[in-house]
């Protein structure tokens, strides 16, 4: 069995990528969520249900304010509890 190579990781180098699949109209709730999980060193990729144009218009503004946030332009219709 080959040995595993251990690479030292500095705590400051750890980054998390969040994939958020959003639906609904509660922009206030989404802003609260982002405020609680946001960190400049992490990355955020957001998919918004294709039927939620209001939410899409509002969250697309985040890209110009935060360099580590991307909103998907490919939008699909999501089903509650679906993948």
Phi, psi and omega in degrees: 000128181291147179282149179276139178268126179262123179255123179295134181241123176283139182304328181285345181273349182289130179230147179241140174252121178261131174248111182251126174251112189246148180210156178102190183236007185278076179299323179299318179294320179293319177298321177297317178300310182297323178298324182281330183256354186288137172211134183301336182274348179267170180238147184228120176245123188243127171251131180244132179313140183296342180269002184250072183293322179301311180298318179299311180300321182285318185280339177296336179293336180297328182300323181283339181267327185233117185292339184260016178243131176231137176249126182295133175276340175273110184244129180245158175282122182261157179242133181304128180082358179272168181274000000 
